[in-house]
Amino acid sequence: MRLDRPALELPSLPVPNSAPGRGRAARWLLQGGTLDAAAHDTHGHPWYRVLWLTGVDYFSTLGYQPGIALLAAGAISPIATLLLILVTLFGALPVYAQVARRSFAGQGSIAMLENLLPGWGGKLFVLALLGFAATDFVITMTLSAADAAKHAIENPFLHAHIGDHQMLFSLLLLATLAAVFLKGFKEAIGVASVLTIPYLLLNVVVLSRGFLEILRHPELVERWNGQLALHGDWAMMLGAAALVFPKLALGLSGFETGVAVMPQISGGKSGATADLAPAAGQEAREGASAHDDAAPPAVPMGRVRATRKLLLTAALIMSVLLLGSSFVTTLLLRPEDVAENGPASGRALAYLAHELLGNGFGSIYDIATIAILWFAGASAMAGLLNVVPRYLPRFGMAPRWVAFARPLVLVLFTIDAVVTVVFRANVEAQGGAYATGVLVLILSASVAVALALWREAAAAESAARRRTRLQSLYFWGVSAVFAFTLVDNVIERPDGIIVASVFIVMIIGLGAVSRYIRASELRVEHMTFADEESAALWPAIVGKKVHLVSLKKADAAARARKQTEIQQHYRTTGPFAFVHVDLLDNRSEFLAPLRVHVRRNGANFDIALTGAVAVANSLAYLSELMDPVAIYLALTRQNLMTQSLRYFLFGEGEVGLSVYSILVRYWEWTPEDDVRPLIFLMSE
């Protein structure tokens, strides 16, 4: 039963502020506000406007993808690119169309997997995925900045001012990006359209001029046909294209961003919603704890349909441009031109813009490319600023100041700078790490969709069960394609898995330290009464009216035995409130909404707390709301190290000492003149 009436909800206790410091610098850092508040500050935009916000990440890969494809595949680059397009349209696009229905609040496939895999195993899996997501977004920023710097230093007009300082210019772009986010970044959609639309039009001009050059020189096509003949028949060329396809995986970036921006998309005039299938409802409960008993939210079908239009439009635009750019660069450039230190390295289309249309137009193209690559970094920065606070603080694996924009921006800029220095701002060197992050996210999304559909099939009516299972099998096949691509990419370029492993170790290691430090927080989201009787009895036990007694067992014999023991050793007057805490099966959650059951038992009261993730923290929270005369807690006299580990992992352990420590810490943060309850620690 869900109870939403205000009369049944208790006021929440204030939470200690763990933001860094309290000086002038700390106040400035906190002025940026929380990311959660910014995420909800939107009225929704039409999908065709939000398209450009996704496009800055997706379309900006045209700055380096054609050269990477030519270098990897040579003459069969257009065939390999065509294979990439097929995987995009029949693999990634259907996957994220399904994700959009099940993750309409913008949390993406990671949230789906979190709910599909509960407990500590699910948490560790999510943390690993966050490591790959960090790899994806961080390398997007550093690679985009490096490629923008490459365009700048190769420009004949800018080179005189910049010289060959590609790394310094990359760091300058990253610092500028951080400065923008420190100031605030509210007009992202407008800026995205201003940058992306001209960039696409300029690419159309360059490609059109390239096709015109090919038409004027038919010998280029003849030479290409001769190069293709060296690869054998079409079957052999397709096999060769499949083998080099993993190196082209950068062209799949942008889909996770497309789902992440869903909260920005309005559902149009129709506000129609639809309920998820029973199995799918679990995956879609974003923003709610995994143990919340709330009913699954209705799916905003208008927003889902608009998001699918966005994804389809972006995929079609990118497919046309990728295929055209691959064909033009293959016929007009040589692989050595786009190799490292080659004249077109990291800038194949920009090189053609200068060669075919002159330095004037080429410089305009360079400026547009630099701008969109820089803004692609902004898209990635926004992605991390939304993903990290949604998971790590909620898991207890990051301090609360991570939810504030400015401190997190500075941390991310530091990481970006280190990665840029490590890779020496080299575009090709970062390609493997980027592809690894992209492929892991897409693979996780396809697996999440396949699992969700299989579970839905089990709960569906017989008529729909077969269709849903066939859909699930299709997505398992898509998952196999992405798994092959990922494994091949990791074998060929292991630097991606190395970078991701570093991020994963950092996240888990620092997260474990953070959770240990934050273990003595109250760890309760809010508390509600289980029924009206509990709400009616609550005033009788609040405000120095009862003695609070913790019990392991909630039976009459245990209550009588404990009351007798207390009265033998202590002089007490007034009723007792015996409290028993029921823990969740899944105690990997850091915070929990509690439900309190209150019953009168003669002169005393019986209290049951349900939905807890930790016994000691829940008792401390309850005592602060009740303000009892005294608190009687038991000591187990067992090994303290074992008890501490049980408390850290499973919320149990030495409850007495833990409650005392939690309350003392909380009282230090909230000094007041009221008399604190007495705490008595009793051996069992």
N, C-alpha and C positions, 0 to 999 in steps of 0.2 A: 504494500500500500504506500502510495506517495502522499506526503502531507506538505502542502505548500502554504498553508494559512499562516499569516504572521504571528498569530497567537501561539503557535506551536514551535516557533523558532526562537532560540535563546540568543541574546546579543553576543557577538564575538569579542574575544579578548584582544587588546592591542598586541601587535607583534613587534618584537625588538627589531630595530633598524640595523641591519648588518652592512649598510653601505659604507664605503671607505671613508673613515675620518669624519671630522666635523669642522674643519677649517675652511678657509676661503676657497681653496682648490676643490675640496669635497663638495661644497655648496654649488660651485660651478658645474661639477660633474653631474650633480643630481638635477640641475635645471633642465636638462634635456628630457626629463620625464621618463616614464616607463614605456617599454616597447609594446606592452599589452594594451595600454591606453591608446597609443598611436595606431595600433592595428585595428582598433574598432572605430577610429575616427574616419568613417567613410560613409557616403550616401549611395555608393554604387555608380558605375559608369557603364555605358553600352559596351558590348564585347569588342566591337571594332575599334574602340579607343584603347581598351586595355590590351588589345593585340600588340600594340607597339611596345608596351612594357615588357611583354614576353619576348618580342622580337629583338630587343637590344642584345639579349643573350643569344638567341637562336640565330638571327640573321648576321650578327657580327662575325660569326665563324667564316663568313665569306672572305674575311681579311686574310685568312691563312689556310683554310681547308683546301682550296684548289691546288695550291702548291704542295701540300702534304700528300694529296691524292696522286699527283703526278710523280712525286718522288717515290712513293710507295709502289705504285702500279705501273708506271711508265705508259706504254701505248694502250694498255687495257684500262686506263684510268676511267674513261667514260662508262665502260661495262661494269667496273667495280662500283662506280657512283650510281649506276642504274640499280645495282643490287642493293646498295644502301637505301635508295629511294623506296624500293619494294619492301624492305624491312621496316622502313619508317611508316609507310602507308598501311601495311598489313600486320605490323607487329607493334611498334611503339604507340602509334595512334590509337588502335583499339584498346590497348592496355590502359592508356591514360583516359580514354573515354569512360572506361569502367571505374577507374580511380576517382574521376570527377563525381560519379554518382555516390560513391562510398566515402568520400573525403571532401565534402562540399564546404567545410570550414577552412580549407586551405592547408591542412597539415600533411597532405600527401600520403604516399604509400608507407612511410615510416609509421604513421599513426595506425594504419590498417594492420601492419605486422605486430605492433605493440599489443593490440587487442586480440589478435589471433594467437599470440604466444604470451600468455600471462605469466606472472611470477618472475623470479630472478633470472631464469633462462631468457624470458622475453626482454627483460631490462638490459641484460648483457648484449643481446642481439641488437637491440635498438642503439645501444652505445657504440657497437661496432659499425652500424649503418651511419651513425652520426659522424664517425671517423671518416668514412668514405664520402659523406655529404660535405664535410669540411674540406676534404681533398678536392672535390669537385668545385666548390665555390671559391676556395682560396686560390686554386690554380687558375680558375676563370679570371680572377682579379689580376694575378701576377702575369699570366700568359697574355691576357689582353693588354696590360700595361706594357709588357715587353714588345708585343707586336706593334702597338701604337708608337712606341719609341723607335722601332725599326723603320716604320713609315716616315717618321720625322727625320731621322738622320740620313735617310736615303733621298729625301727631297732636296733638289738642288738649291732651293732658296733657303730652307731651314738649316741645311748642313753647315753653312757658313757660321751660324750662331751656336749650333749644338755640337758640331764636330762628331766624333765617334763615341760620345759618352752615352751609350745606350742604357747602361745600368743606372746611371745617375738620373737620366730622364725618366726611366721607369719608376724609380723611387719617388721622383717629384710628382708623377701622375698619381701614384698611390697615396702620397701625402696630401695632395689636393683632394682626392676622393675622401680621405678621412676627415679633412677639414670641412668639406661640404656636409658630411653626416654629423659632425660635431655641432654645426650650426643648425641643422634641421633640414629635412628633405621631404617636403609635403607636396611638391608639384611634380612628382616623378612621371605621372602619366602624360602631362602636357609636354614636358621636356623630351620624353621618349618619342612622341609622335613627331616633334620638330626635328629630331636627329635621324630617326629611322626612315621616314618617308623620303627625304632627299637622298639618303644613302642608297636606298633601293633604286631610285630613279637613276642615279649616277651609275650604278652597276648595270642597269638595263642599257644605258648609253654605251658603256665600255663593251659589253657583250655584243651589242648590235654592231658596233664598229669592228669587233673581232670577227663576227660572222661575215661581214662585208669583205674583210681582208681575205678570208678563206675562199669566198666566192670569186674574188679577183685572182686568186692563185690556186687553181684546181690541182696543181702539183702537190700541194700540201696534203690533200685528201689521198692522192695516189701514194705518197710516201707513208702516210699513216696506214693505209691498207697493206702495204708491204711489211710494215712493222707488225701488224696484227697477224699476217700470214706466218710469221716466225713462231707464233704461239700455238699453231695447229688449227683444228676445226673449232666450231662454236662450243662444243662440249668441253674441250680442253681450256678454252678461254674463260668459260664460266667457272670451271674448277679453279683456275688460277685467280680469277676475280674473288672467289669465295675465300681463298687462302689469304689474300691481302685485305679483305674486307675489314678485319678488326682494326687495321691501321687507319681506316676512314671513320671510325666510330665517333670522332668529334662532331660529325654532322648530325648526331642524334641528340646533342645537347639542347636544352630549352624546354623539354616536356615537363620536367619536374617544376620548373618555374611557372609554366602555364597553369598547373594545378595550384601552385602556391598563391597565385594572384586571384584565385576564385572569390575571396571576400570583396574584392574591388569590383566585381561584375554584378550588375543589376540583372534581375530576372525578367525585365521587360514589363509590359502591362499586365501580363498574366501572373498571378501569384499562386498558381496551382502547385500543390505539393502531392507527394505520394509516399506511402509508408514503405519502408524497406521490408524485404522478406525477413522472417524471424532470425535467420542466421546472419543476415547482412546487417541487422540493426546493431549488433555488438561492435562491428567494425566501424560504424559510422558515429559512435557516441563520442565525438570529439569535444574536448573541453570538459568532459565529465570524467570522473575517476572510474577506473575499471570495476570498482566494487559498488558504484552508485546504483541504486535500484530504480532510477528514473527510466521511463519508457523511452525507446529509441525515438529520436526526433524525426519528423516528417522531412522527406527530401524535397528541397526547393527545386522542382523540375525546371522552372524557368531559368534559373541560374545554371543548372546542369546543361540544359540544351544550349545556352549561350556559350558556355565554356567549351562544349564540343565543337561549336561553330568556330570558335577562336582557334582551337587546336587544329582543326581540319584546314582552315584558311592558312594558318602559319605553315603547316606541313606542305600544302600545295605550292605556296609561294616559294618556299625553300627548295622544294624538289625541282621546280623549273630552273631556279637560279643555280643550284648545284650542278644539274646536268649540263646546262649551258656553259657554265664556267669551266667544268671539267673538259668538255669538248674543245672549247676555244683554247685553253691553256695547253692541252695535249698537242694540238696541231700547230700552235704558234710558239711554244716554248720547248726547251729540252730539259730533261731531268737535271742535268748539271746546272741549269740556270736557277733552279729552285733549291739546289743543295745548299748546305751550310756555306756561308761566305760567297754564294752565288749572287748575281745582280738582282734576282727576283726572290731571294730567300725570304720567306715569311710575308711576301707582298706580291704574289703573282699577278693579280688583277691590277694592282697599283702600277706595277712595272709596265703592263700592257697599256694602261691609261696614259702614261708618259710617252711610250713608244709610238702609239697609234694616234693620239689626240694632242700631243704636245705637252710641254711642261706647265703651261697655264692651266689647262684642264686637269692635268695630272696633279697639280698642287691642290686644286679644289677637291679632287677625289681624295687626296691624302688627308686634308683637313677633315672631311666628312668621315673618313675611316678612323682617324685618331679620335674624333669625338664619339663615335659609336662604340669603339673599343673601350674607351674610358668609361662610357656609360654602361657597357656590359659589366664592367667591374662594379659599378653602382648597383646593378641588378643583383649581382652575386653577394655584395655586401648586405643589401636589403634581405636577401634570402637567409643569410646566416643570422642576421639580427632578429629574424622571426623564428628560425628553427631552434637555435640554442636556448633562448629563454623558455621555449615551450616544453622542453624536456629536462635539461639538467637541474634547474632549481626545483622543479616538481619532483624529481627523483631524489632531492636532497644532495645532489652531487655537484652543486655550485653554490657560492654565496648569493644572497639575495641581490647584491648590487649588479649581478649579471643581467637582471631584468631592466636595468637602466641603460639607455642608449649610449651615452658618452663613454663610460668606462669600458664597455664592450667594444666600441669602435677603436679605442686606443689599443686594446689587447689584439684585435684583429689586424690593425695596421702593423703592429710589431711582428706578428706572425708573417704577414705579407712581405715585410722587409727582409726577414730572415730567409724565406723561401726564394725571394728574388736574388739574394746574394748567393745562396747555395747553387741555384741553377744559372747564375751569371746572366740573368735576363735573356736566356736563350729560348726562343719560341719552340724549336724542334725538340729540345731537351725536355720541355715540360709537357709535350704532347702525350707521352705515355701515361703520366700521372693523371692528366686531365681525362683521357679516355677511360682509365680504370675507374675513376670516380663516377663518370657518367654511366658506364656499363653496369656497375654494381647497383646504382640507384634504379636503373631501368629493369635489371634482372629482379631486384627485390620487389618492384612494382608488379611485374608479370607473375611472380610466384604468389604474391599477396592476392592478386585477382583470381588466379587459378584456385587457390585454397578457399577464397570466399565463395566462388561459384560452386565448388564441390560441396561446401557446407550448405549452401542455399538449396542445392539439388536434393539433399537429404530431407529438407523440411518442406519442399515444394509438393504441390499436387502431382499426381501421376502423369497428367498430360504435359506438365512443364518440366518434370524431372529429367526426362531424356534430353530435351533441348538444352537445359542448363548444364547437364553433365557433358554434352558434346562441346558446349562453349568452354567448360573447364579444361577438357582435353586439348582443345585448340590452344588455349593459353599455356598449357603445359608444354606444348610444342614450341610456342613462341619463347618460353623460358629456356628451352633446350638450345635454341638458336643463340640467345643472348649469353647463355652459359658457355657455349663453345667460343663465342667471340671474346668473352672475358678471359677465359683460360688461355686462349691463343695470345691475347694481348699481354697478359701477365708473363707468359713464357718469353715472348719476344722482347717486352720492355718491363722488366721487374721493378723499375724505379717507382711505378705507380703504387704497387702493393707496399713498397718500403715506406713511401710517404704516408700512405693511409695507415700503416701499422704504427708509425710514429704518432699520428693523431689519435689513434685508438688507445695506445698506451698512455698518452697524456690525459685523455678524457677519463679513462677508467682509473688511472693512478691518482690524479688530482681530485676526481670525483669521490673516490673512496676516502681520501683525507677530508674532503668537505663534508661528506656524510657523517664521518666520525665526529668532526667538530660540531656539526649541527644536530647531533643525536640528542643533545640535551635541550632542544627547543620543545615547545608544546606539541607540535606535529598534529594539530587538529584544525581542520578547515572551518568547521562550525558544528554546532550541536542543536539537534531538534528533539522535541518530545515525541515519543512513540504514539501517544494517544492523549485525549483530553483529560483523562484522569491524572496522568503524570503532570500535565500542565497545571491542573488544579491543586495538586499536592506540593508543587515546587515551592510556593511561598512559605510553607511550613518548615522547610529545611534550610532556608537561605538566611544568612546573617547571624552567625554565632548562636544557632538554635540546636545544633546536633553535634555529636561526635562522629567523625567519618572513619569507618573501619573497613579496611580492604580484606577481601576473602578470596581464596583460590577456588573454593567450591561454594555454590549458591544453594545449599540445602539447610534445612532447619537445624539439624544437628551441629553443623559447622558454626552457624550463627550463635546458637546457645553456648557452645563450648568457648567461642571467642569472647562473648560477653562476660561469661564467668571468669575467664582468665584476666580480662582487663579489670574487672571489679575487685579481684583479689589483690592486684598489685598497684592499682591507682585509685585515687579518690575522685569519682566522677559523679556528676549530676546532669540530668537531662537525658533525652533519648539518643539512641544510636542510629546511624544510617549505614547499614551494611551494603557495600558495593562490590559487585563482581563484574569483571571485564571479559567480554567475549571477543576474541581476536578473529580477524579475517583469515581465511585460508591463504590468501595472497598477501603476505606481509612485506613484499618488496616495495609497496607504495610508501612514500615518505609522509604524506598527509592523508587524513581520512575525515569524512564527515561522521560524527558520532550521533547515535540515537539513544536517548535516555528513557528508561522505564522506571517509574516510581510507584511503589505500592506501600500502603500502611500495614504494619504487622504489629498489632497491639499498640504499645507505646512507642515502638521503634518504626523504622522505615527500611524497605528493601529497594536497592537501586541496581539496575542492570544496564551496563553500557555495552552496546553492540556496534559492530563495524569498526573496531579499533585496529590500528597497525602496531601499537606498542602499549603494554599495560601501564608502565610507569608514567609515560607522557599523558595518557588519557586520565589517569588518576590526578595528576597535577593540574590538568585543565579543569576537571570537575571541581577540585577543591578551591581553585581560584574563583569559579563562578558561585560556589556555595558559601565560601567563607565560614568554615566550621569552627567550633571551639577548639578542637584538637583533631589530629590525624594519627591513627594507629596503623602501623605498617609492620609487616613481618620480615624477618631476616632468615635466609635459608641456611647460613653457615656452611655453604658449599664453596668450592674453589672459585675465587673471584675472577680469574682469567677466563675460565669456562663460562661463568655467568655473564661476563662482559661480552664475550663473543656471541652468546645466545641473544643477549639484548640487542647487540648491533645488527645481527642478521635477521632475527625472528621476533624481536619485540618483547621477549620474555626475560628471564634471568633474575638478578638480585633486585627485586622491585623496590624494597624499602630504601636502600641507599640511592637508587636512581631517582625516585620521587624527591627525596631530600635535595639531591644535587640540582635537579631541574627547578625546583621551587626557589632555592637559594639564588640561582642564576637569574631567574625571572624577577625576584624581589629586588635584586641589585639594580636591575634595569628600570623597575617601576617603584621607586621609593615613595612611601606615603605614610601618613600619620596613624592610620588604622592599626590595630593590634593584629599581628599575624597569628595564625593558628599555631598551637603547639604541635610538635612532631615527636611521636614516640616510636622508637624502633624496637620491636619485640622479637625475641628468638622463637622460632617455630617449635 
